[in-house]
Amino acid sequence: MKRVVSRAGRALLPACAVLAGVSCTRPGGDPPVDVEALKDPSTCRRCHPSHYEEWSGSMHAYAAQDPVFLAMNRRGQEQTGGALGDFCVRCHAPLAVAAGLTRDGLNLHEVPQHLQGVTCYFCHNVVAVEGTHNNPLRLAGDGTLRGGIRNPVANDAHDSAYSPLHARGSAEAAALCGSCHDIVTPAGVELERTFAEWRHSLYARPSTVGGLTCQACHMDGADGPAAAGAGMPVRRVHSHQFPGVDLALTEFPHRDDQRERVQRLLDTTALAELCVSNDQTLVALQVTLENVAAGHAFPSGAAQDRRIWVEVRARRGGAEVYRTGVLPDDRDIVRSSDADLWLLRDELFDADGVPTHAFWGARRVQTEHLPAPTARSPAEPGWTQTHRTRVFSYTGAPPDEVELRVHIMPVGVDVLDELVAEGYLDPTLRDAVTPMSLAAAHLTWRAADGVRCVGSAPAGRAP
């Protein structure tokens, strides 16, 4: 492997020997210091073991291995005669696209593993954000890795530089993350709108007045050294697990921890209120949900595939007198026979107005979600209502207990079944998707308590 020379003209020492003489050599002693070596996350592991381990179990690392992505991309390529091109893979394996190793993602099994997924080099070599959607990031392609530390320690693995694009509290950093999480199809359909939702919310305010960036929620902070080695200064470092909603469906590092962190994030996302009233024989169960902590709409991202629904069960004397939102045995909540089902998601429609899961053929999107807050109170300019209310009613005796739950599936069973039926997805993966419930939206009303309404309050989120 060739040796490279730093800007100062000195030869780089073997294998990221950082301050205090920490050796991070490869077997054989070859120095992993040229650009191609820096593109391999395992190179980073030697001096940043914690960050590497966190990333290795993240959906960023899983992006090009996700069987739903692979199935949906193959289906799209076949149904469009290849016109879909790099639309999917430019986000799921951007370095492989940039290197010319794939044009459509159909040959990812032939692409070196270190160029798949959203990698360390891809994020930390960004020098410009040149748009608002579909991965508009420009990389320098050099041996400098950028970060949010203003005074990085000199090292012999790579040059280091501060960049506001990587400074956790800056609007520029939100743009770096967000512009990959807004997707617009070639037909102009705004398929994913997470960044736009955040930009129009109160969270997009400067951090000095309470704003929160993407990283503030999805990259928890802690004090510790940014690199391995004796004498490393204590920094404010951040988790690289990036919990959100999606989960690995196949064997993957740290799967249990990934699910736990996603669950923790979801638990405080929405508040709920449940009110019970009756007028002679008509019983009304009023449910209100409010998005208080998502930082964007809920659901967001690939909301055309997400399934969030409300479960309400009313009982009297232990016997169930009303139910809605109970997951059927086949776990397909969309195709259930529940006439009262309250389902939160995006729904895509083709040019003929027919519902479709094939986003490349979509021409319209219909949204049912909980919007992000745009102001702190109705008295503040720009305030919009962030809660949604639904009343479920039945005729009969009033209940003595009512239970409310809110559930989410990252991807609906109806989506998986379609991919399985067309031969794009292994049918055994259908059972890998299981629902999660939101802790703050789990309420129980009891007549014996003598109140009409019960409500929830969120737990605090760690900085």
For each residue, the residues with C-beta under 8 A, 3 or more apart:
1: 30 31 32 34 37
2: 34
3: 11 12 31 33 34
4: 11 12 33 34 35 143
5: 9 10 11 12
6: 9 10 11 12 159
7: 159
8:
9: 5 6
10: 5 6
11: 3 4 5 6
12: 3 4 5 6 31 33 156 157
13: 17 31 156
14: 17 23 25 29 30 31 156
15: 23 24 25 26 29 30 31 32 33 46 157
16: 22 24 31 32 33 43 46 47 155 156 157 158
17: 13 14 21 22 23 24 25 155 156
18: 22 24 47 153 155 156 157 227 228 229 232
19: 22 153 154 155 229 231 232
20: 229 230 231 232
21: 17 229 230
22: 16 17 18 19 47 228 229 230
23: 14 15 17
24: 15 16 17 18 32 46 47 157 228
25: 14 15 17 29 30 31 46
26: 15 29 30 31 32
27:
28:
29: 14 15 25 26
30: 1 14 15 25 26
31: 1 3 12 13 14 15 16 25 26 37
32: 1 15 16 24 26 37 38 40 43 46 157
33: 3 4 12 15 16 37 38 143 156 157 158
34: 1 2 3 4 37 38 143
35: 4 38 39 141 142 143
36: 39 40
37: 1 31 32 33 34 40 43
38: 32 33 34 35 43 44 121 143 145 157 158
39: 35 36 43 95 114 115 119 121
40: 32 36 37 43 44 114 121
41: 44 45 52 55 56 61 114 119 120 121
42: 45 46 52 114
43: 16 32 37 38 39 40 46 157
44: 38 40 41 47 48 51 52 120
45: 41 42 48 49 52 53
46: 15 16 24 25 32 42 43 49 228
47: 16 18 22 24 44 155 157 227 228 229
48: 44 45 51 52 120 226 227 228
49: 45 46 52 53 228
50: 53 54 224 237
51: 44 48 54 55 120 237 240
52: 41 42 44 45 48 49 55 56 120
53: 45 49 50 56 57 253 254
54: 50 51 57 58 239 240 241
55: 41 51 52 58 60 61 120 240 241
56: 41 52 53 61 253 254
57: 53 54 61 241 248 252 253 254 255 257 258
58: 54 55 61 62 240 241 242 258
59: 62 63 66 242 244 246 247 248 258
60: 55 63 117 118 119 240 242
61: 41 55 56 57 58 117 118 119 252 253
62: 58 59 65 66 117 248 252
63: 59 60 66 69 91 92 93 116 117 118
64: 69 89 92 93 96 105 108 111 116 117
65: 62 70 116 117 250 252
66: 59 62 63 69 70 92 246 248 249
67: 70 71 249 250 425 426 429
68: 71 72 249 305 411 415 416 419 425 429
69: 63 64 66 72 73 88 92
70: 65 66 67 73 74 105 108
71: 67 68 74 75 419 424 425
72: 68 69 75 76 88 419 424
73: 69 70 76 77 84 88 89 92 104 105 106
74: 70 71 77 78 106 424
75: 71 72 78 79 358 419 422 424
76: 72 73 79 80 84 87 88 358 359 360
77: 73 74 80 82 84 104 105 106
78: 74 75 81
79: 75 76 358 360 361
80: 76 77 83 84 360
81: 78
82: 77 85 104
83: 80 186 360
84: 73 76 77 80 87 88 104 360
85: 82 103 104
86: 89 90 97 102 103 104 105
87: 76 84 90 134 185 186 360
88: 69 72 73 76 84 91 92 105
89: 64 73 86 92 93 96 97 102 104 105 108
90: 86 87 93 94 97 134 135
91: 63 88 94 118 134 135 180 183
92: 63 64 66 69 73 88 89 105 116 117 118
93: 63 64 89 90 96 97 102 105 108 111 115 116 117
94: 90 91 97 98 118 122 135 137
95: 39 98 99 115 119 121 122
96: 64 89 93 99 101 102 108 111 115 116
97: 86 89 90 93 94 100 101 102 103
98: 94 95 139
99: 95 96 115
100: 97
101: 96 97 107 110 111 112 115
102: 86 89 93 96 97 105 106 107 108 111
103: 85 86 97
104: 73 77 82 84 85 86 89 107
105: 64 70 73 77 86 88 89 92 93 102 108
106: 73 74 77 102
107: 101 102 104 110 111
108: 64 70 89 93 96 102 105 111 116
109:
110: 101 107
111: 64 93 96 101 102 107 108 115 116
112: 101 115 116
113: 116
114: 39 40 41 42 119
115: 39 93 95 96 99 101 111 112 119
116: 63 64 65 92 93 96 108 111 112 113
117: 60 61 62 63 64 65 92 93
118: 60 61 63 91 92 94 122 123 180
119: 39 41 60 61 95 114 115 122 123
120: 41 44 48 51 52 55 123 124 145
121: 38 39 40 41 95 124 125 145
122: 94 95 118 119 125 126 137 139
123: 118 119 120 126 166 176
124: 120 121 145 146 147 166
125: 121 122 139 140 141 142 144 145 146
126: 122 123 129 137 138 139 140 146 163 165 166 176
127: 138 139 140 146 163 165
128: 137 138
129: 126 136 137 138 165 172 175 176 179
130: 136 137 138
131: 134 136 179
132: 136 175 178 179 182 195 196
133: 136 179 182 183 184 195
134: 87 90 91 131 179 182 183 184
135: 90 91 94 179 180
136: 129 130 131 132 133 179
137: 94 122 126 128 129 130 176 179 180
138: 126 127 128 129 130
139: 98 122 125 126 127
140: 125 126 127 144
141: 35 125
142: 35 125 159
143: 4 33 34 35 38 158 159
144: 125 140 158 159 160 161
145: 38 120 121 124 125 158 159 160 161
146: 124 125 126 127 160 161 162 163 165 166
147: 124 152 160 161 162 163 166 226
148: 162 163 166 167 168 173
149: 152 160 162 226 235
150: 162
151: 162
152: 147 149 160 161 162 226
153: 18 19 160 226 227 232 233
154: 19 160
155: 16 17 18 19 47 158 160 227
156: 12 13 14 16 17 18 33
157: 12 15 16 18 24 32 33 38 43 47
158: 16 33 38 143 144 145 155
159: 6 7 142 143 144 145
160: 144 145 146 147 149 152 153 154 155
161: 144 145 146 147 152
162: 146 147 148 149 150 151 152 166 167
163: 126 127 146 147 148 166 167
164: 167 170 172 173
165: 126 127 129 146 170 172 173 175 176
166: 123 124 126 146 147 148 162 163 173 176
167: 148 162 163 164 170 172 173
168: 148 173 213 215 216 219 221 236 238
169: 173 207 213 215 216
170: 164 165 167 173 174 207 213
171: 174 175 204 206 213
172: 129 164 165 167 175 176
173: 148 164 165 166 167 168 169 170 176 177 213 214 215
174: 170 171 177 178 195 198 204 213 214 215
175: 129 132 165 171 172 178 179 195
176: 123 126 129 137 165 166 172 173 179
177: 173 174 180 181 195 213 214 215 218
178: 132 174 175 181 182 194 195 198 199 214
179: 129 131 132 133 134 135 136 137 175 176 182 195
180: 91 118 135 137 177
181: 177 178 192 194 195 214 301
182: 132 133 134 178 179 190 192 193 194 195 196
183: 91 133 134 190 191 192
184: 133 134 188 189 190 191
185: 87 188 189 191 359 360 362
186: 83 87 360
187: 360 362 363
188: 184 185
189: 184 185 348 359 362 363 364 365
190: 182 183 184 193 196 365
191: 183 184 185 302 304 359 362 365
192: 181 182 183 300 301 302 303
193: 182 190 196 197 296 297 300
194: 178 181 182 197 198 296 297 300 301
195: 132 133 174 175 177 178 179 181 182 198 199 296
196: 132 182 190 193 199 200
197: 193 194 200 201 296 297 300 371 372
198: 174 178 194 195 201 203 204 214 295 296 372
199: 178 195 196 204
200: 196 197 204 372 374
201: 197 198 204 295 296 372 373 374
202: 205 210 211 372 373 374 375 376
203: 198 211 212 213 295 296 372
204: 171 174 198 199 200 201 211
205: 202 209 210 211
206: 171 209 211
207: 169 170 210 211 212 213 216
208: 211
209: 205 206
210: 202 205 207
211: 202 203 204 205 206 207 208
212: 203 207 216 217 295
213: 168 169 170 171 173 174 177 203 207 216
214: 173 174 177 178 181 198 217 218 219 295
215: 168 169 173 174 177 218 219 238
216: 168 169 207 212 213 219 295 463
217: 212 214 265 293 295 461
218: 177 214 215 242 243 244 265
219: 168 214 215 216 238 239 240 242
220: 238 239 462 463
221: 168 236 237 238 239 463
222: 236 237 238 239
223: 234 235 236 237
224: 50 234 235 237
225: 228 229 232 233 234 235 237
226: 48 147 149 152 153 232 233 235 237
227: 18 47 48 153 155 232
228: 18 22 24 46 47 48 49 225 232
229: 18 19 20 21 22 47 225 232
230: 20 21 22
231: 19 20
232: 18 19 20 153 225 226 227 228 229
233: 153 225 226
234: 223 224 225
235: 149 223 224 225 226
236: 168 221 222 223
237: 50 51 221 222 223 224 225 226
238: 168 215 219 220 221 222
239: 54 219 220 221 222 242
240: 51 54 55 58 60 219
241: 54 55 57 58 254 257 258 261
242: 58 59 60 218 219 239
243: 218 258 261 262 264 265
244: 59 218 262 265 301
245: 262 266 299 301 306 408 410
246: 59 66 262 301 302 410 411
247: 59 255 258 259 262 410
248: 57 59 62 66 251 252 255 258
249: 66 67 68 429 432 433
250: 65 67 429 432
251: 248 255
252: 57 61 62 65 248 255 258
253: 53 56 57 61
254: 53 56 57 241 257 258
255: 57 247 248 251 252 258 259
256: 259 260
257: 57 241 254 260 261
258: 57 58 59 241 243 247 248 252 254 255 261 262
259: 247 255 256 262 263 436
260: 256 257 263 264
261: 241 243 257 258 264 265
262: 243 244 245 246 247 258 259 265 266 436
263: 259 260 266 267 436
264: 243 260 261 267 268
265: 217 218 243 244 261 262 268 269
266: 245 262 263 269 408 436 438
267: 263 264 438 439 440 459
268: 264 265 292 293 439 440 458 459 461
269: 265 266 291 292 293 294 298 438 440
270: 289 290 291 292 293 294 298 370 406 438 440 441
271: 289 290 292 440 441 455 456 457 458
272: 287 288 289 290 404 406 440 441 442 443 455 456
273: 286 287 288 443 453 454 455 456
274: 285 286 287 288 312 402 404 443 445 453 454 455
275: 284 285 286 288 445 452 453
276: 283 284 285 286 398 399 402 445 447 452 453
277: 283 284 286 452
278: 281 282 283 284 398
279: 282 284
280:
281: 278 395 396 397
282: 278 279 393 394 395
283: 276 277 278 314 322 393 394 395 396 397 398 399
284: 275 276 277 278 279 391 392 393
285: 274 275 276 312 314 322 391 392 393 402
286: 273 274 275 276 277 389 390 391 392
287: 272 273 274 310 312 342 389 390 391 392 404
288: 272 273 274 275 387 388 389
289: 270 271 272 310 370 387 388 389 406 441
290: 270 271 272 370 386 387 388
291: 269 270 294 297 298 370 371 372 373 386 387
292: 268 269 270 271 373 386 458
293: 217 268 269 270 458 461
294: 269 270 291 297 298 300 370 372
295: 198 201 203 212 214 216 217 372
296: 193 194 195 197 198 201 203 300 372
297: 193 194 197 291 294 300 303 367 369 370 371 372
298: 269 270 291 294 308 344 369 370 372
299: 245 303 306 308 344 345 346 369 408
300: 192 193 194 197 294 296 297 303 369
301: 181 192 194 244 245 246 306
302: 191 192 246 305 306 411
303: 192 297 299 300 306 345 346 367 369
304: 191 345 346 347 348 357 359 362 365
305: 68 302 357 410 411 412 415
306: 245 299 301 302 303 344 345 346 408 409 410 411 412
307: 333 334 343 345 408 409 411 412
308: 298 299 343 344 345 406 407 408 409
309: 325 333 341 342 343 344 406 407
310: 287 289 324 325 342 390 404 405 406
311: 323 324 325 326 327 403 404 405 406 407
312: 274 285 287 322 323 324 325 392 402 403 404
313: 320 322 323 326 402 403
314: 283 285 320 321 322 323 394 399 401 402
315: 318 319 320 321 399 400 401 402 403
316: 319 321 397 398 399 400 401
317: 400
318: 315
319: 315 316
320: 313 314 315 323
321: 314 315 316 394 396 397 399
322: 283 285 312 313 314 392 394 396 399
323: 311 312 313 314 320 326
324: 310 311 312 338 340 341 342 392
325: 309 310 311 312 333 338 340 341 342 405 407
326: 311 313 323 338
327: 311 331 333 407 435
328: 331 332 333 336
329:
330: 413
331: 327 328 413 433 435
332: 328 335 336 412 413 414 417
333: 307 309 325 327 328 336 341 343 409 412 413
334: 307 343 412 413 414
335: 332 414
336: 328 332 333 341
337:
338: 324 325 326 341
339:
340: 324 325 392
341: 309 324 325 333 336 338
342: 287 309 310 324 325 390
343: 307 308 309 333 334 368
344: 298 299 306 308 309 368 369 370
345: 299 303 304 306 307 308 368 369 412
346: 299 303 304 306 365 366 367 368 369
347: 304 355 365 366 367 368
348: 189 304 355 356 357 358 359 362 364 365
349: 353 354 355 356 362 363 364 365 366
350: 353 354 355 356 358 361 362 363
351: 361 363
352:
353: 349 350 364
354: 349 350
355: 347 348 349 350
356: 348 349 350 359 361 362
357: 304 305 348 414 415 418
358: 75 76 79 348 350 361 362
359: 76 185 189 191 304 348 356 362
360: 76 79 80 83 84 87 185 186 187
361: 79 350 351 356 358
362: 185 187 189 191 304 348 349 350 356 358 359 365
363: 187 189 349 350 351
364: 189 348 349 353
365: 189 190 191 304 346 347 348 349 362
366: 346 347 349
367: 297 303 346 347
368: 343 344 345 346 347
369: 297 298 299 300 303 344 345 346
370: 270 289 290 291 294 297 298 344 386 387 388
371: 197 291 297 374 384 385 386
372: 197 198 200 201 202 203 291 294 295 296 297 298 386
373: 201 202 291 292 376 383 384 386
374: 200 201 202 371 382 383 384 386
375: 202 378 380 381 382 383 384
376: 202 373 380 383
377: 380 383
378: 375 383
379: 383
380: 375 376 377 383
381: 375
382: 374 375
383: 373 374 375 376 377 378 379 380
384: 371 373 374 375
385: 371
386: 290 291 292 370 371 372 373 374
387: 288 289 290 291 370
388: 288 289 290 370
389: 286 287 288 289
390: 286 287 310 342
391: 284 285 286 287
392: 284 285 286 287 312 322 324 340
393: 282 283 284 285
394: 282 283 314 321 322
395: 281 282 283
396: 281 283 321 322
397: 281 283 316 321
398: 276 278 283 316 447
399: 276 283 314 315 316 321 322 402 447
400: 315 316 317 446 447 448
401: 314 315 316 444 445 446 447
402: 274 276 285 312 313 314 315 399 444 445
403: 311 312 313 315 442 443 444 445
404: 272 274 287 310 311 312 441 442 443 444 445
405: 310 311 325 437 438 441 442
406: 270 272 289 308 309 310 311 437 438 441 442
407: 308 309 311 325 327 435 436 437 438
408: 245 266 299 306 307 308 435 436 437 438
409: 306 307 308 333 412 413 433 434 435 436
410: 245 246 247 305 306 433
411: 68 246 302 305 306 307 415 416 433
412: 305 306 307 332 333 334 345 409 415 416
413: 330 331 332 333 334 409 416 417 430 433
414: 332 334 335 357 417 418
415: 68 305 357 411 412 418 419
416: 68 411 412 413 419 420 425 429 430 433
417: 332 413 414 420 421 430
418: 357 414 415 421 422
419: 68 71 72 75 415 416 422 424 425
420: 416 417 423 424 425 426 427 430
421: 417 418
422: 75 418 419
423: 420
424: 71 72 74 75 419 420
425: 67 68 71 416 419 420 429 430
426: 67 420 429
427: 420 430
428: 431 432
429: 67 68 249 250 416 425 426 432 433
430: 413 416 417 420 425 427 433
431: 428 434
432: 249 250 428 429
433: 249 331 409 410 411 413 416 429 430
434: 409 431
435: 327 331 407 408 409
436: 259 262 263 266 407 408 409
437: 405 406 407 408 441 442
438: 266 267 269 270 405 406 407 408 441 442
439: 267 268 442 459
440: 267 268 269 270 271 272 456 457 458 459
441: 270 271 272 289 404 405 406 437 438 456
442: 272 403 404 405 406 437 438 439 456
443: 272 273 274 403 404 454 455 456
444: 401 402 403 404 454
445: 274 275 276 401 402 403 404 449 451 453 454
446: 400 401 449
447: 276 398 399 400 401 450
448: 400
449: 445 446 454
450: 447
451: 445 454
452: 275 276 277
453: 273 274 275 276 445
454: 273 274 443 444 445 449 451
455: 271 272 273 274 443
456: 271 272 273 440 441 442 443
457: 271 440
458: 268 271 292 293 440 461
459: 267 268 439 440
460:
461: 217 268 293 458
462: 220
463: 216 220 221
